[in-house]
């Protein structure tokens, strides 16, 4: 099977993705979920003009002169109300958050008046009408859209859902993604290491990416390099996953048994290699009415690059979001770049904003087995196939994968 261009491979993967599923989620449990419908305000916030300070509800004309004397006729605590109408020469004691009584147009703060019994004397006059009042609907009006469909429910979005009087929200169901690592050379973190063993680091990085992108990650036991053992190990995950992501075991060596194992379980290979560097061994298969299967390379950097290129857009589609959040942007090269070969290449790099432009610098170390270049990377610099050598200041494509700094 020939190498498939990245865009064609991604389209095949996304075409196979099922429609998102929704569920009602309690707002306290909705952090990180994706809203499946817009949430609108059932009423204004605040629903009436409120006092912004502790003090006295008054008429401006009565309180704009030093020494003015007013009669206190009542009191309104927060959550209370005043049934009468304020008349000229009157004041109502009011507390922060309480509704402004009819007839009042300002609040005189308590520090600016002296009170003896029912008589209030203005010591510092009001300067403007409407002082110390929060107008009705200053936060949002009835019918305003507070949360749009497709938005991630952050803490402030959850507060808005609560302000909209929602106890639950309709959210996209988080896809269940099982990560399966393969290889007799792998040991779980905390295990016993020897010169012929390495820690299973890639699975934990991919699992964390899945969680950060809105999925529900589960890490399976490491598969041994034995076909007869691998098949029964894989089988239970087919029934309990929306997507199975494999790491490693997909080349053409005698011990690369992942694809044969999935074929034995009924999988049809959709593509087996992509024209991407790093990441040529990336593959995709599907089992009818079963989870999608995405195979990532075994080298940690290759696995992470392919996760950004393939898994992130897939997750976005499964969550009802824009199908490819990792859109290409144009950036400026901060250093020269050598010519590229026949495969679309993604270099780990660092980007920063300067004078409104995104400047990117490729890391000096691009070996596909290295994790540390990713630790400082916030962009993937894209080189098209056979792209000529580029000079400093040239325009280049990039994918933003982390927070940019100035």
N, C-alpha and C positions, 0 to 999 in steps of 0.2 A: 504494500500500500504506500503511495507516494506521500511526501511531506505536504501537509495541508496548510495553506496560508492562514494566519491568525484570524483575520476577519471571517473567513469561511468557516473555520472550526468553531468560533464563538457563536456564529449564527446557527449552526447545527445544534449546539448545546442548548441555546436559548429556545429554539423551536421545540425541543423535546420537553421543556419545562412545563409541568402542569399548572393550572390556574391556582392562584392563591386561595387559601382557606381562611375563614374568619372565625372568631370566637369572642364572646363577651368576657372581659377581664376586669376584675376589681381594680379601681384606680391605684390602690396602694401596691398592686402587683404588676402594674402596667409599665413600669420604668423600662425603657429600651424597646418597648413594642412599637409597631408601626400602626398609626391610625388608619382604619379601613373605611372611615366615612368622616365627613366634616362635622365638627361640633360647633353649634351656634349658640349664642347667648339667649336664654329664654326671657331675660329681662335685663334692664340697664344695670350697670355697676358704677357707682352706687345707684340704688333705685330711687333715691331722692337726694336733694341737697343736704349735706351733712356738715356739722361743725368740725373744723380741723384742729380746734384747740379747746381747752377748758376755759370757760368764761361766761359771757352773757349774750344771748340773742337780742339784738336791738335794731332800731331804725337808724340808718346812717345820719339823717338830719338831727336826730336827738343826741348823737354821740360824737359830733365833730367839733365840739367846743369844750375846752377845759373848764371844769367846774359844773358841767351840766349834771342835773340831778334826775334820776329815773326811779320809778317804783318797781321793785321786783315782785312779779305776780305769780311765779311758779318755777318749776324745776323739771328738766328733762335729762334723765340719765341715758347712757348708751343703751339702745334697745327699747327705749321708752318713746313716748310721743306726747304732744301737748294738744289738747282738743280745742282750745280757744284760739282767738286771733289777736295778735299783738297790736296795741293801739299806741298812738303818739304818747311819749312820756313813760312808756313801760319797758320792762326788760324781763327776760326769762333766764334763769340760771341754766346753763347747758354744759354738757360734757362732751369730750372728743368722741366723734362717731354718732352722736345723736342727731335726729332730723331737725332741720330748721323749722320753727313754727310758722304758720301763716302770718303774714304781716311783717316779719323780720327780714332784713336784707343784709345784715352784717353780724359779725361776732366780735365783741370787745373782750380781749383776753383778760383774765382775772388780775394779772399783774398791773393792768392799766386802769384800775378802778379801786375805790374804797367802798366798803359796804358796812352800814350800821343798821341792823335789823332789816327792814324792807326797803331802805333807801340806799341807792347806789350813786356814788359820785365819780364822774369821769376825771381821772388824773392825767392821762395821756390820750388825747382825742384820736379818733379814727382818721386816717388819711385818705382812704378810698372806700367807696361803696363796694360791698361784697367781700370785705376783708375777712380772712380766716374761714372761708366757706369752700367746701369741695362741691362743685356743681354736680347735678344729676348727670349720669352717664359720662363723667370725665374719664373713666377707665375704658368702658365700652358701652355701646348702645344695644338695645334689644335687637336681635337678628344679626348682629355682627358675627362673622366667622372667627372663632377663637383658635381653632385647630383645623388645618386642612388635611384631607385624605392624603396619605403617603408620608406625612411628617412623623419623625421619630418622637416618641413621648419622653421628653426630658423632664426633670423635676419641675421646671416652670410650666411646661405644658400640662403636667398632671395637676398643678395648682389651678390652671385655667379650666381644666375639665371639672374640678371640684367647684370652681366659681360658677360654672354653668349648671351646677346642681346635679352633676352626673355621679352616680355611685359606681357605675361600670362604664367601660368604653368598648366599642366594637373595634377589635384589633385584628391585624393579620396574624394568623397562627404562626408561631416561630417554627421554621422547618427543622426537622430532626436530622442532624447530619452526623453520621458515624465515621470516624477517622480510623482507618486500619493501616498500621505500619507493618512492613514485612522485612524479614531478613534475620538469619541466625546470628548476625554480628551485633544486633541491637540489644541493649539492656535498658530497662526503665530507670528513670532518675532515682538515685538512692541505692541502686543495685551494685553488685560486685563487678568491678571493671578489671579487665586484663588487657594485655597488648593487642589482642585480636577482637576486642569488643569496643563499641562506642555507645554513648548515651542516645536514647531515642528523643532527641531534641525537636526534630521537625514537627512531630505530631502535636506537641504541646504548643508550639508557635502557631500552627494551623488551627488548632482548637481555639486558641485565644482570638485569632482573627475572626473565626466563625461567630464567636460570642459577641465580639465588638461590632460585627456587621448585622447583628440581629437574629442570628440562628441559635439553635440549641445543640451544642456540641456534646458528643459522647466519644470517648476513646476506647477502642476495642483492645483486646490482648494482642500482642505482637504475633503476627503469623510466622510460623517456621517455614523454611524453604523446602517444604515437602507437600506435594500436591494432595496426597490422600489425607493428610492432616488438615490442610488449609480449607478444603471444601466444607467439611462439617463445621469448622470454626466460623466461616463466613455466613453460612445458611441462616442462622437466627437473626442476623442483622438485616437481612433482606426484608423480613416482615416488620421490623421495628424502625425503619429509617425512611426518610423522604429522599435523601441523597447519601450515597456511600462514597467517601473520598479515600482512595488508597494512596499510600506513599511508598514508592520504590517497588522493586520486583517486577518491572514492566519492560526490561530490555530483552535481549535475545539470548541470554546466557542459559546454561543448563539449570540454574537454580532460580530463574525468574518465572515463577509459577502463578502470578496473580491473574493474568489474562486467561490462561488455560483453566484456572479454577472457576472464573466467572462464566466462561463458555460452557463449562460442565453444568453450571447452574442455570443455563438458558439465556445467557446474555448475548446480544448481537452487537458486534463492534461497529461503531459509527465512524470513528477515526482513531488511528493508532499512533500517529506521529504528526507533529506540527512544525512548521518552518519558523521556529522561535528559538532564540538563544538568550539565556539558558532555558531549557524546557522542551527540547525535541521529543523526549519520550512521553510527553503528556498525551493522554488518550481518553476516550469517552465511549461508553457502552450503555445499553438499556435492556431491561428485561420487561416484556409486556406486562402492563399494569403493576409494575414494581418500581422501586426507587431508581433514580438516575445514578449512574456510576461515573465518577470523574477520577482518572488516575493521574497523580502528580509524580514527578521525578523524585528519586530518593535523596539527592543532594539537597541540603537545607535551603540554600539560596535559590536553586531551581524551583523547589517546591513553593517557596514564598512568592517568587515572581509569578509562577503560574496560578497561584491562589489569587493574586491581585488581577491577573488577566482574565481568568475564567470563573473562579469560584465567587468572587465578589459580584460580578454582573448576574450570575445565576441566582445568588441569594437575593439580590435586589428584585429580580423578576418574581421569585417565589413570594416576596413580601409586598408585591403590588407597587413597587417603586419604579423609578426610571430604570430601564433595563440595563444601562451601563453607566454607573456613577463614575467610573474611572475614565472620563472623556479626556481626549488628548488636548493639551493646551500648548500654545507656542511660547517658548522660553528663549533666553539668550545664553549662549555658551560662555562660561567664565574662564574656560581654558580650551586649548585646541583639542581636537578629537581625531583619532586615526580613522582611515577608511574602513567601511564595514564589508563583510562577506555576503554570501548569498541568503543568509537567514535574517529575518527581522530580529533586532537585538535590543535588549533592555538592560541598561547599565544602572547600577545603584548609584545614587548621587545625592548631593545636598543642594537645596534651592533656597534662595532668599530674595526678598523684595527690595529693590533699590530704584528710587525715582519712578515708582509705578510699574516697573518691569520685573519679571521673574528671571533671575540669573541662576544657572545651574552648573554645578561642578561635579563631574564623575569621580567616584572614589578610585584611587589608584589600584585597588585590589578587586578584581571581578571574578575570581575563581568561584565556581558554582557550589563549592563545598563550604564556603566561608559564611559564618553568621555575623561576625563583627561589622562588616561594611553595612549591613542592614540596620545595625543599631543606631547609626548616625544618619541614615538615609531618610529623606522625606519626599524624594521624587524617584521615578524611574525614567531615565533618559532613553528615548526611542530612536534607534537608527533604522531607517528603511533599508531593505536589501540593496546591497551594492552602493550605499550612500558614500559619496566621495569624502575625503578628509575635510574636516571643517576647522575654520580658524576661530580664534577668540572673538566673540561678538556676533557670531553667526546665529541665525534662527534655527531652533531645533525643537522637535516634538518632545513632550514630557507628560507623564502621568503623576499627579500629586497623590502621595500615599501617606503623608503626615502633615503636621502643622508647619506652616511657613513662618519665618521670622524676617524682620526688617534688617 
